[in-house]
């Protein structure tokens, strides 16, 4: 019964995300998680060994998030099936970030039509690298990379964990938020963020590889080069410091016939990364739109597969 509710709430949550995204008036739960992480990080930095405290930071954030969601769902379950389904759907909606990612990407494309400085400011909202000196092509590639990466950890991974219920989904979201806030390799975050980064790698391991397959299928549906997408995934899936990021980025690069990755500057220091894909042509602003289409079609492909499985199991 609960798994059936989880599947239905996933469908409703995805539809809500497609229609509403993340409204400006909504105080998103991720902001609460982020506030807790900031306070805990400050507290733990003054309490002994940072690498040991990194474990406490991660476990406290993830466990507290899952506990709060569990209590909320328990209360709703006492009110009946319908209130429980509504609550689960709302939690799934807030845990899936498809439309918000696409909105940000389209914002970069629009900024490119205004000026390079506007685009640099806009892309800084969605990437961690230094953006002050990025060229037009580098801004496009940075946006495509971010959309591709977020197809995994902002859409496909949350949808998969939502199948196990909102508790699992929000445990994943807590881990993902930790990684985005403290999971860096620079001197300031390396010790306090190492455990969060490793947990995020583990949780995204299977979803990242599934996302690559979904994006190859989505490429075929979108009329892009799905054969080249499969070839680049096979060749370049390990061309990243992360064990997961290159899978979806390789699929996007292959489908679009552009080259992603390479050396970028973070916090004033260049970080060398392998390239992903082949420079068959110069990146164009239309590639941003194409990457957004791949994101949505990948999510729809997953939903169709899950619906088919649900029908078979009925």
C-alpha positions in Angstrom: 0.0 0.0 0.0 2.7 2.5 1.0 4.8 1.7 -2.2 1.6 2.3 -4.3 1.1 5.7 -2.5 4.8 6.5 -3.1 4.4 5.9 -6.8 1.3 7.9 -7.1 2.7 10.8 -5.0 5.8 10.7 -7.3 3.6 11.3 -10.4 1.6 14.0 -8.7 4.8 15.6 -7.3 6.5 15.7 -10.7 3.4 17.2 -12.3 3.4 19.9 -9.6 7.0 20.6 -10.3 6.4 20.9 -14.0 3.5 23.4 -13.4 4.8 25.4 -10.4 8.5 24.8 -10.1 9.8 26.5 -6.9 7.5 29.5 -6.3 9.3 32.6 -4.8 6.8 32.8 -2.0 7.6 29.3 -0.8 10.2 29.0 2.0 11.8 25.9 0.6 12.8 23.1 3.0 16.3 23.0 1.5 16.8 26.5 2.9 16.1 25.1 6.4 18.5 22.2 5.8 21.1 24.7 4.6 20.6 26.9 7.7 21.2 23.9 9.9 24.3 22.9 8.0 25.8 26.4 8.3 25.2 26.5 12.1 26.5 22.9 12.6 29.6 23.6 10.4 30.4 26.7 12.5 29.9 24.8 15.7 32.0 21.7 14.7 34.9 23.7 13.2 35.8 24.7 16.8 35.3 21.3 18.3 38.4 19.2 17.6 39.3 17.0 14.6 37.6 18.3 11.4 37.6 14.9 9.6 35.9 13.2 12.5 33.4 16.1 12.9 32.7 15.8 9.1 31.0 12.5 10.0 28.9 14.1 12.7 27.9 17.0 10.4 26.7 14.6 7.8 24.9 12.1 10.1 23.2 14.8 12.1 21.9 16.6 9.0 20.6 13.5 7.2 19.1 11.8 10.3 17.4 14.9 11.6 15.9 15.6 8.2 14.6 12.1 7.9 13.2 12.2 11.4 11.2 15.4 10.8 9.7 14.0 7.6 8.9 10.7 9.3 7.1 12.5 12.1 5.1 14.6 9.6 4.1 11.5 7.6 3.1 9.7 10.8 0.8 12.6 11.8 -0.7 12.7 8.3 -1.3 8.9 8.3 -3.4 9.2 11.4 -5.7 11.6 9.5 -6.3 9.2 6.6 -5.0 8.1 3.2 -6.0 11.2 1.3 -4.1 13.6 3.7 -1.1 11.3 3.6 -1.1 11.2 -0.2 -1.4 15.0 -0.4 1.5 15.4 2.1 3.7 12.9 0.2 2.9 14.6 -3.1 3.9 18.0 -1.8 7.1 16.7 -0.3 7.9 15.0 -3.6 7.2 18.2 -5.5 9.6 20.2 -3.3 12.2 17.5 -3.7 12.3 17.4 -7.5 14.1 20.4 -9.1 13.4 20.0 -12.9 11.6 23.3 -13.6 13.8 25.4 -11.4 16.9 24.1 -13.1 15.4 24.8 -16.5 14.3 28.3 -15.4 17.9 29.1 -14.3 19.3 27.7 -17.6 16.9 29.8 -19.7 17.9 32.8 -17.6 21.5 32.3 -18.7 20.4 32.0 -22.3 18.4 35.2 -22.0 21.3 37.0 -20.3 23.6 36.0 -23.2 21.3 37.9 -25.6 21.8 41.0 -23.4 25.5 41.1 -22.6 28.4 38.9 -21.7 28.6 40.5 -18.2 25.0 39.7 -17.6 25.5 36.1 -18.6 28.5 35.8 -16.3 26.4 37.1 -13.4 23.5 34.8 -14.3 25.6 31.6 -14.7 27.2 32.3 -11.4 23.9 31.4 -9.8 24.1 27.8 -10.9 27.9 26.9 -11.1 30.6 26.8 -8.4 33.5 27.9 -10.7 34.7 31.5 -11.1 32.7 33.2 -13.8 34.2 36.6 -14.1 36.4 35.8 -17.2 34.3 33.2 -18.9 33.8 33.5 -22.7 30.4 33.1 -24.4 31.2 29.5 -25.3 32.4 28.7 -21.8 29.2 30.1 -20.3 27.2 27.9 -22.7 29.2 24.8 -21.8 29.0 25.6 -18.1 25.2 25.8 -18.3 24.9 22.6 -20.4 27.2 20.8 -17.9 25.1 22.0 -14.9 21.8 21.0 -16.5 23.3 17.6 -17.4 24.7 17.1 -13.9 21.4 18.2 -12.3 19.5 15.8 -14.4 21.0 13.2 -12.2 21.1 14.8 -8.7 18.2 17.2 -9.1 15.7 15.1 -11.0 16.4 11.4 -11.6 18.0 10.6 -8.2 15.2 12.3 -6.3 12.6 10.5 -8.4 14.2 7.2 -7.7 14.4 7.8 -4.0 10.9 9.1 -3.9 9.8 5.6 -5.0 10.8 4.5 -1.5 8.9 7.4 0.0 9.5 11.0 1.0 11.7 10.0 4.0 14.2 8.4 1.6 13.9 11.3 -0.8 14.6 14.0 1.8 17.4 11.9 3.3 19.0 12.1 -0.2 18.2 15.9 -0.5 19.9 16.5 2.8 23.0 14.6 1.6 22.9 16.5 -1.7 22.6 19.9 0.1 25.6 19.0 2.3 27.7 18.2 -0.8 26.7 21.4 -2.5 27.7 23.4 0.6 30.7 21.7 2.0 31.8 19.0 -0.5 34.6 20.9 -2.1 38.3 20.0 -2.5 39.8 23.4 -1.5 41.7 23.8 1.8 38.7 25.4 3.6 36.2 22.5 3.0 38.4 19.4 2.3 38.3 18.1 5.8 34.9 19.2 7.0 33.2 18.1 3.8 34.9 14.8 2.8 32.2 12.5 4.4 29.4 14.5 2.8 31.0 14.2 -0.6 31.6 10.5 -0.3 28.0 9.9 0.8 26.7 11.9 -2.1 28.9 9.8 -4.5 27.4 6.6 -3.1 23.8 7.8 -3.3 24.2 9.0 -6.9 26.2 5.9 -8.1 23.3 4.0 -9.6 21.2 7.0 -10.6 24.1 8.6 -12.5 24.5 5.5 -14.7 20.7 5.2 -15.2 20.5 8.9 -16.1 23.1 8.3 -18.9 20.9 5.6 -20.4 17.8 7.7 -20.1 19.5 10.6 -21.7 20.6 8.4 -24.6 16.9 7.4 -25.0 15.8 11.0 -24.7 18.4 12.0 -27.4 16.7 9.6 -29.8 13.2 11.0 -29.0 14.5 14.6 -29.4 16.1 13.8 -32.8 19.6 14.3 -31.5 22.6 12.0 -32.1 21.8 9.2 -29.7 24.4 6.9 -31.2 27.2 9.5 -30.6 25.8 10.0 -27.1 26.2 6.3 -26.4 29.7 6.4 -27.8 30.8 9.3 -25.7 29.3 7.8 -22.6 31.2 4.6 -23.2 34.4 6.5 -23.8 34.3 9.4 -21.4 32.2 8.3 -18.5 35.2 8.4 -16.2 36.5 11.8 -17.3 35.7 13.6 -14.1 37.0 14.1 -10.6 33.6 12.8 -9.4 32.7 9.1 -10.1 29.2 10.1 -11.2 29.1 13.5 -13.0 30.7 12.5 -16.3 27.9 10.0 -17.1 25.2 12.5 -17.8 27.6 15.1 -19.1 29.0 12.7 -21.6 25.5 11.8 -22.8 24.8 15.5 -23.3 28.1 16.2 -25.0 27.7 13.3 -27.4 24.1 14.1 -28.3 25.0 17.8 -29.0 28.4 17.1 -30.6 30.2 19.6 -28.3 33.1 19.3 -25.8 32.5 19.8 -22.1 34.8 19.7 -19.1 38.4 20.8 -19.1 40.3 23.1 -16.7 38.2 25.6 -14.7 39.0 28.1 -11.9 37.5 27.6 -8.5 38.0 30.1 -5.7 40.9 31.6 -7.7 42.7 28.3 -8.3 42.7 26.4 -11.6 41.4 22.8 -11.3 42.5 20.5 -14.1 39.7 18.2 -15.4 39.7 15.9 -18.5 37.5 17.0 -21.4 34.3 15.2 -22.2 33.1 14.8 -25.8 34.6 16.0 -29.0 34.8 19.6 -30.3 32.9 18.8 -33.4 31.5 22.4 -33.5 31.4 25.5 -31.4 28.8 25.6 -28.6 25.7 27.7 -29.4 23.0 29.1 -27.2 20.5 26.6 -28.7 22.5 23.9 -26.8 21.1 25.3 -23.6 17.6 24.7 -24.8 18.5 21.2 -26.1 20.0 20.3 -22.7 16.8 21.4 -21.0 14.8 19.2 -23.4 17.0 16.3 -22.6 16.4 16.8 -18.9 12.6 16.8 -19.2 12.5 13.9 -21.7 14.8 11.8 -19.4 12.4 12.3 -16.5 9.5 11.4 -18.7 11.2 8.3 -19.9 11.8 7.2 -16.3 8.2 7.8 -15.4 7.0 5.8 -18.4 9.3 2.9 -17.4 8.1 3.1 -13.8 4.4 3.2 -14.9 4.9 0.1 -17.1 6.5 -1.7 -14.1 3.6 -0.6 -11.9 1.0 -1.9 -14.4 2.8 -5.2 -14.8 2.9 -5.7 -11.0 -0.8 -4.8 -10.5 
